[in-house]
Amino acid sequence: MAHEFEPLINDLILRTARGEDVERAPIWIMRQAGRYLPEYHEAKGNRDFFECCRNPEIASTLTLQPVERFAGLLDASIIFSDILVIPQAMGMVVEMIDKKGPHFPDPLRSPDDGQYAKVLNKEVDVASELDYVYKAITLTRKKLKGRVPLIGFCGAPWTLFCYMVEGGGTKLFIESKKWIYRYPHESKALLQKIAEVCVEYLALQVQAGAQLIQVFDSWAGELSPSTFKKFSEPYLAYISKNLPKRLTEMRLDPVPMIVFPKGANYALDSICNLGYDVVGLDWLIDPAEAVNIRGGRRIVFQGNADPGVLYGSRESISETVKEMVEGFGGGKKGWIANLGHGITPLVKPDDLRFYLEEIQRLTSR
């Protein structure tokens, strides 16, 4: 089922992700469609968060808001959705509690809790269970009219696993650690199941119109170098290896793949060998150090300013951007500008605008 979309006007991020020389660094921002925008709250109204995700019209409206507000300053859009739609599709209940975040009323407690076997053995109909995401992507591509490319995404298996066993966000990761150290084989079986669902989900997003994809491993930094190699890296590699194969089976062209293993800078050298085109960096690594680790490999970096700089003075923002641009080599190749994590809710939109303008100014020279 091929969709007809208007030709792409701004392909800067696609050219950069492919490793080409470019006129300036492309820019997008994690969580750019979100709570820091007044128009987000107007469009969301009293709807539940997941209700917005499941409504293609609302999801597409929210996706487009930053592109329209910061016209000419953002070089990509990212579909408004959530990483936790995959556990929902796998049969788990996930609620979004206002001011608290995601909550699983019945998380996975052990391999013998009954629910584990159900989740592991469920035949997930990824096409029908997450159809609302694909509809939102197709609708958004049509509304974009080729202005900028559209990014699709999923959560990484390790990060989704953490939510599924913890029951929500956590600072201690007691249940996650209990699982990998007490039940390593059962943990790996679930991680593999999640990885397989991720591949199909991303492929269907591309079929619907996504032009790049990103895999968010938000909790990668909670693993040690040893456990990262056992419980995260193999499943990130599974996605990067099998997504292009699945797209070929579906007679679709491959798309650039971005991986963002937040906090796993200790593994950057091996992450650069995982098969992704782009590696997202958080703010805990110096750009020049990352470039040194990369060496001659054709990996593009993405990131990586501290999101907190947007609460600072204009001078601080300018200084941070200048250091980042210099660290990544000037912005003419091998770097997609972003933050080192998602933008936070109390940022003033005009301060983000200044950040975007400074990146454009300093990389266009």
Backbone hydrogen bonds, N-H to C=O, Kabsch-Sander energy under -0.5 kcal/mol:
donor,donor_aa,acceptor,acceptor_aa,energy
5,F,3,H,-0.6
9,I,146,G,-3.4
10,N,146,G,-1.0
11,D,9,I,-0.6
15,R,11,D,-2.3
16,T,12,L,-2.3
17,A,13,I,-2.6
18,R,14,L,-1.4
19,G,16,T,-2.1
20,E,15,R,-2.4
22,V,332,K,-3.2
28,W,337,A,-1.8
32,Q,29,I,-1.8
34,G,32,Q,-0.9
37,L,34,G,-1.9
40,Y,37,L,-0.9
41,H,37,L,-1.0
42,E,38,P,-1.5
43,A,39,E,-2.4
44,K,40,Y,-2.5
45,G,41,H,-2.1
47,R,44,K,-1.8
52,C,48,D,-1.7
53,C,49,F,-1.7
54,R,50,F,-2.1
55,N,51,E,-0.6
55,N,52,C,-0.8
59,A,52,C,-0.5
59,A,55,N,-3.1
60,S,56,P,-2.3
61,T,57,E,-2.0
62,L,58,I,-2.6
63,T,59,A,-2.1
64,L,60,S,-1.9
65,Q,61,T,-1.1
67,V,63,T,-0.5
68,E,64,L,-2.4
69,R,65,Q,-2.7
70,F,66,P,-2.9
71,A,68,E,-1.0
73,L,70,F,-2.6
74,L,70,F,-1.0
75,D,27,I,-3.6
77,S,149,P,-2.6
79,I,151,I,-2.4
81,S,79,I,-0.8
85,V,82,D,-1.3
86,I,83,I,-1.2
88,Q,84,L,-1.4
89,A,85,V,-2.2
90,M,86,I,-1.8
91,G,88,Q,-1.7
92,M,87,P,-2.5
95,E,103,H,-3.0
97,I,95,E,-0.7
97,I,101,G,-2.7
98,D,96,M,-0.5
100,K,97,I,-2.2
101,G,97,I,-3.0
103,H,95,E,-2.9
104,F,167,G,-2.5
108,L,164,M,-2.8
109,R,107,P,-0.6
113,D,110,S,-1.8
115,Q,113,D,-0.8
118,K,114,G,-1.3
119,V,115,Q,-2.8
120,L,116,Y,-2.8
121,N,117,A,-2.3
122,K,118,K,-1.1
124,V,122,K,-1.1
125,D,123,E,-0.6
126,V,124,V,-1.6
129,E,125,D,-2.9
130,L,126,V,-1.3
131,D,128,S,-1.1
133,V,130,L,-1.2
134,Y,130,L,-1.2
135,K,131,D,-2.3
136,A,132,Y,-1.9
137,I,133,V,-2.3
138,T,134,Y,-2.5
139,L,135,K,-2.4
140,T,136,A,-2.4
141,R,137,I,-2.7
142,K,138,T,-1.9
143,K,139,L,-2.2
144,L,140,T,-2.5
145,K,141,R,-1.1
146,G,141,R,-0.6
147,R,144,L,-1.9
151,I,77,S,-3.0
152,G,212,L,-2.7
154,C,214,Q,-1.9
156,A,216,F,-3.0
160,L,156,A,-2.5
161,F,157,P,-2.7
162,C,158,W,-2.3
163,Y,159,T,-1.8
164,M,160,L,-2.3
165,V,161,F,-1.8
166,E,162,C,-2.7
167,G,163,Y,-2.2
169,G,102,P,-0.6
177,K,173,F,-2.2
178,K,174,I,-2.4
179,W,175,E,-2.5
180,I,176,S,-2.2
181,Y,177,K,-2.2
182,R,178,K,-2.3
183,Y,178,K,-0.5
183,Y,179,W,-2.6
187,S,183,Y,-2.4
188,K,184,P,-2.4
189,A,185,H,-2.0
190,L,186,E,-1.8
191,L,187,S,-2.5
192,Q,188,K,-2.3
193,K,189,A,-1.9
194,I,190,L,-2.5
195,A,191,L,-2.4
196,E,192,Q,-2.2
197,V,193,K,-1.9
198,C,194,I,-2.6
199,V,195,A,-2.1
200,E,196,E,-1.7
201,Y,197,V,-2.7
202,L,198,C,-2.8
203,A,199,V,-2.3
204,L,200,E,-2.2
205,Q,201,Y,-1.6
206,V,202,L,-2.2
207,Q,203,A,-2.3
208,A,204,L,-1.7
209,G,205,Q,-0.9
209,G,206,V,-0.8
210,A,205,Q,-2.7
211,Q,150,L,-3.2
212,L,150,L,-1.1
213,I,256,P,-2.0
214,Q,152,G,-1.9
215,V,258,I,-2.5
216,F,154,C,-2.6
216,F,214,Q,-0.6
217,D,215,V,-0.8
217,D,260,F,-2.5
218,S,216,F,-0.8
220,A,217,D,-1.7
221,G,262,K,-1.7
222,E,219,W,-2.0
223,L,220,A,-1.7
228,F,224,S,-2.9
229,K,225,P,-1.4
230,K,226,S,-0.8
231,F,227,T,-3.2
232,S,228,F,-1.8
233,E,228,F,-2.8
235,Y,232,S,-0.9
236,L,232,S,-2.0
237,A,233,E,-2.6
238,Y,234,P,-1.6
239,I,235,Y,-1.5
240,S,236,L,-2.1
241,K,237,A,-2.1
242,N,238,Y,-2.4
243,L,239,I,-2.5
245,K,241,K,-0.7
246,R,242,N,-2.5
247,L,243,L,-2.6
248,T,244,P,-2.1
249,E,245,K,-2.3
250,M,246,R,-1.7
251,R,248,T,-1.7
252,L,247,L,-3.2
258,I,213,I,-2.6
259,V,278,V,-2.2
260,F,215,V,-2.7
262,K,217,D,-0.7
262,K,260,F,-1.4
264,A,261,P,-2.1
267,A,264,A,-2.0
268,L,265,N,-1.6
271,I,267,A,-2.5
272,C,268,L,-2.0
273,N,270,S,-1.4
274,L,271,I,-1.7
277,D,257,M,-1.4
278,V,257,M,-2.2
279,V,300,V,-2.7
280,G,259,V,-3.6
280,G,278,V,-0.5
281,L,302,Q,-3.4
285,I,282,D,-0.8
289,E,286,D,-0.5
290,A,286,D,-2.2
291,V,287,P,-2.6
292,N,288,A,-2.0
293,I,289,E,-2.2
294,R,290,A,-2.4
295,G,291,V,-1.7
297,R,294,R,-1.6
299,I,297,R,-1.8
300,V,277,D,-2.4
301,F,334,G,-2.4
302,Q,279,V,-1.9
303,G,336,I,-2.0
305,A,338,N,-1.0
309,V,306,D,-2.3
310,L,307,P,-1.4
311,Y,308,G,-1.9
312,G,309,V,-2.0
317,I,313,S,-2.2
318,S,314,R,-2.7
319,E,315,E,-2.5
320,T,316,S,-2.5
321,V,317,I,-2.6
322,K,318,S,-2.5
323,E,319,E,-2.4
324,M,320,T,-2.2
325,V,321,V,-3.1
326,E,322,K,-2.4
327,G,323,E,-2.5
328,F,324,M,-2.2
329,G,326,E,-1.2
330,G,325,V,-3.1
336,I,301,F,-2.8
337,A,26,P,-2.7
337,A,335,W,-0.5
338,N,303,G,-1.5
340,G,305,A,-3.5
343,I,30,M,-2.5
347,V,344,T,-1.6
351,D,348,K,-1.5
352,L,348,K,-1.5
353,R,349,P,-2.4
354,F,350,D,-1.9
355,Y,351,D,-1.8
356,L,352,L,-2.6
357,E,353,R,-2.6
358,E,354,F,-2.5
359,I,355,Y,-2.0
360,Q,356,L,-2.3
361,R,357,E,-2.8
362,L,358,E,-2.8
363,T,359,I,-1.7
364,S,360,Q,-1.2
